[in-house]
Amino acid sequence: MAEAPAPRSPLAAIADALAEARADGVTLADGSARARFNLRLDPKDADALTAAGAILGGSLPRTPNTAASTVNGKTLLWLGPDEWLVTGPAEEGAALEETLRGRLDGRHHALTDVSAMYATLGLSGPRAREVLMKGCRLDLHPRAFKPGTCVQTALAKANAILHQTDDAPSYEITVRNSFSVYLASWLLDAMAEYRPA
């Protein structure tokens, strides 16, 4: 049986520009090689939440606009009272989906593989916040937006999920594939003033 081709990043068209995307105090990288699942569960079903948490390696965040990282490389992002985006290593995607489906069988839930629907950009460095502020209306000051915060917002007029992962600061920006090249190009342009002459 022929092996399935490796997924291609929607950002492959600008891979060279991303490889050189370094400026003074900020870097941009393609972080698309992740498995992604939209998980819907009844937040009142404690057994379902516990079962999912046992598979994922950590509890699903219950506080609005928060994210949690697990010890086994997964990230759990709160999207709504009964909705989460689960991300993990691409090579574990099929096994994770099968295990979650098996554990949640018979419970009211929805699990959708959205890996091929989104791209993720990694923006990091001391000037990363300044770059984002050029196209985002959110208050990104550290007192309001800190590690573990995630929101669905408009960034340069593109709908995106913005997640701050550490104090560097570093951000994961998840966007639909159809907007990924546009948003990456916009970020590269927003970084231009920080590039050495």
C-alpha positions as CSV (number, residue, x, y, z in Angstrom):
1,M,0.0,0.0,0.0
2,A,1.3,3.4,-0.9
3,E,2.2,5.8,1.9
4,A,0.1,8.9,2.1
5,P,2.0,12.1,1.1
6,A,3.2,14.3,3.9
7,P,0.9,17.2,4.5
8,R,2.2,20.4,2.9
9,S,2.1,23.7,4.8
10,P,-0.2,26.3,3.2
11,L,2.8,28.7,3.9
12,A,5.1,26.7,1.6
13,A,4.7,29.4,-1.0
14,I,6.5,31.9,1.2
15,A,8.9,29.5,3.0
16,D,12.0,31.4,1.9
17,A,10.7,34.7,3.3
18,L,9.8,33.0,6.5
19,A,13.2,31.3,6.8
20,E,14.7,34.8,6.7
21,A,12.1,36.4,8.9
22,R,14.4,37.7,11.6
23,A,14.5,41.3,12.7
24,D,15.9,43.0,15.8
25,G,13.8,41.7,18.6
26,V,11.3,39.6,16.7
27,T,11.1,36.4,14.7
28,L,8.3,34.8,12.6
29,A,8.1,31.0,11.9
30,D,5.7,28.5,10.3
31,G,4.3,26.4,13.1
32,S,1.7,24.6,11.0
33,A,2.9,21.0,11.4
34,R,0.4,20.3,14.2
35,A,-2.6,18.1,14.6
36,R,-5.7,20.2,15.5
37,F,-9.1,19.1,16.7
38,N,-12.2,21.0,17.6
39,L,-13.7,19.4,20.6
40,R,-17.3,20.1,21.9
41,L,-18.4,18.7,25.2
42,D,-21.1,19.4,27.7
43,P,-19.3,21.4,30.4
44,K,-21.7,19.9,33.0
45,D,-20.6,16.4,32.1
46,A,-17.8,15.9,34.7
47,D,-17.2,12.3,33.6
48,A,-16.7,13.4,29.9
49,L,-14.3,16.3,31.0
50,T,-12.3,13.9,33.1
51,A,-12.2,11.2,30.4
52,A,-10.9,13.8,27.8
53,G,-8.4,15.3,30.3
54,A,-7.0,11.8,31.0
55,I,-6.3,11.3,27.3
56,L,-5.0,14.8,26.7
57,G,-2.7,14.9,29.7
58,G,-4.4,17.8,31.3
59,S,-7.7,19.4,32.2
60,L,-9.6,21.3,29.6
61,P,-9.5,25.0,30.5
62,R,-12.9,26.2,31.9
63,T,-12.0,29.9,32.3
64,P,-12.8,32.0,29.2
65,N,-9.9,33.0,27.0
66,T,-7.4,30.7,28.7
67,A,-5.1,27.9,27.4
68,A,-3.2,25.1,29.0
69,S,-0.2,23.2,27.9
70,T,0.2,19.6,28.8
71,V,3.3,17.6,29.7
72,N,2.9,15.5,26.5
73,G,3.1,18.4,24.1
74,K,-0.6,19.2,23.6
75,T,-2.2,22.6,23.9
76,L,-5.8,23.0,25.0
77,L,-7.4,26.4,24.1
78,W,-10.8,27.5,25.4
79,L,-12.9,28.8,22.5
80,G,-16.3,28.8,24.2
81,P,-18.2,27.4,27.2
82,D,-18.5,24.0,25.4
83,E,-15.7,24.2,22.8
84,W,-11.9,23.8,22.8
85,L,-9.2,23.7,20.2
86,V,-6.8,20.8,20.9
87,T,-3.4,20.8,19.2
88,G,-0.6,18.3,19.4
89,P,2.3,16.8,17.5
90,A,1.3,16.0,13.9
91,E,2.5,12.4,14.1
92,E,0.2,11.7,17.0
93,G,-2.9,13.1,15.4
94,A,-4.5,9.9,14.2
95,A,-3.9,8.0,17.4
96,L,-5.2,10.9,19.5
97,E,-8.4,11.1,17.5
98,E,-9.0,7.4,17.8
99,T,-8.3,7.3,21.5
100,L,-10.5,10.4,22.2
101,R,-13.4,8.9,20.1
102,G,-13.1,5.6,21.9
103,R,-13.1,7.2,25.4
104,L,-16.0,9.6,24.6
105,D,-18.1,7.0,22.8
106,G,-21.6,7.1,24.1
107,R,-21.2,10.6,25.5
108,H,-22.7,13.7,24.0
109,H,-19.7,15.2,22.1
110,A,-18.3,16.3,18.8
111,L,-14.7,15.8,17.7
112,T,-13.7,17.3,14.3
113,D,-10.2,17.0,12.8
114,V,-9.4,20.6,11.6
115,S,-5.7,20.0,11.0
116,A,-5.9,20.7,7.3
117,M,-8.1,23.8,7.9
118,Y,-5.7,26.0,9.8
119,A,-2.1,27.2,9.7
120,T,-0.2,28.4,12.7
121,L,2.5,31.2,12.8
122,G,4.9,31.6,15.7
123,L,5.8,35.2,16.5
124,S,8.3,35.8,19.3
125,G,10.8,38.2,20.8
126,P,10.8,41.4,22.8
127,R,9.2,43.4,19.9
128,A,6.5,40.7,19.0
129,R,3.9,42.6,21.0
130,E,4.6,45.8,19.1
131,V,4.2,44.0,15.8
132,L,0.8,42.6,16.8
133,M,-0.4,46.0,18.1
134,K,-0.1,47.3,14.6
135,G,-3.1,45.2,13.5
136,C,-4.9,44.1,16.6
137,R,-7.3,46.2,18.7
138,L,-6.9,44.1,21.9
139,D,-5.0,45.4,24.9
140,L,-1.9,43.3,24.7
141,H,-0.2,44.9,27.7
142,P,1.2,42.2,30.0
143,R,-1.2,43.1,32.7
144,A,-4.1,42.2,30.4
145,F,-2.7,39.6,28.1
146,K,-0.1,37.2,29.5
147,P,1.1,33.6,29.0
148,G,-1.8,31.2,29.0
149,T,-4.2,33.8,27.4
150,C,-5.9,33.0,24.2
151,V,-8.6,34.9,22.2
152,Q,-10.4,34.8,18.9
153,T,-9.9,38.2,17.3
154,A,-9.3,40.1,14.1
155,L,-5.6,40.5,13.3
156,A,-4.9,42.7,10.2
157,K,-8.6,42.1,9.3
158,A,-8.1,38.3,9.4
159,N,-9.9,36.1,11.9
160,A,-7.3,34.5,14.1
161,I,-6.8,32.7,17.4
162,L,-4.1,34.5,19.3
163,H,-2.3,32.5,22.1
164,Q,0.5,33.9,24.2
165,T,2.8,31.0,25.2
166,D,5.5,32.6,27.3
167,D,6.9,35.9,28.6
168,A,9.4,36.4,25.8
169,P,6.7,37.2,24.6
170,S,5.9,34.4,22.2
171,Y,2.6,34.0,20.4
172,E,0.9,31.2,18.4
173,I,-1.4,32.7,15.7
174,T,-3.8,30.2,14.2
175,V,-5.6,31.3,11.1
176,R,-7.6,29.6,8.3
177,N,-5.4,28.4,5.5
178,S,-7.0,30.8,3.0
179,F,-5.7,33.7,5.0
180,S,-2.4,32.3,6.1
181,V,-0.1,33.7,3.3
182,Y,-1.9,37.1,3.6
183,L,-1.4,37.3,7.4
184,A,2.2,36.0,7.2
185,S,3.0,38.6,4.6
186,W,1.3,41.3,6.7
187,L,3.4,40.3,9.7
188,L,6.6,40.3,7.7
189,D,5.8,43.8,6.6
190,A,5.0,44.9,10.1
191,M,8.4,43.6,11.2
192,A,10.2,45.6,8.5
193,E,11.0,48.6,10.6
194,Y,13.0,46.4,13.0
195,R,15.2,44.9,10.4
196,P,18.8,46.2,10.2
197,A,19.4,48.6,7.4
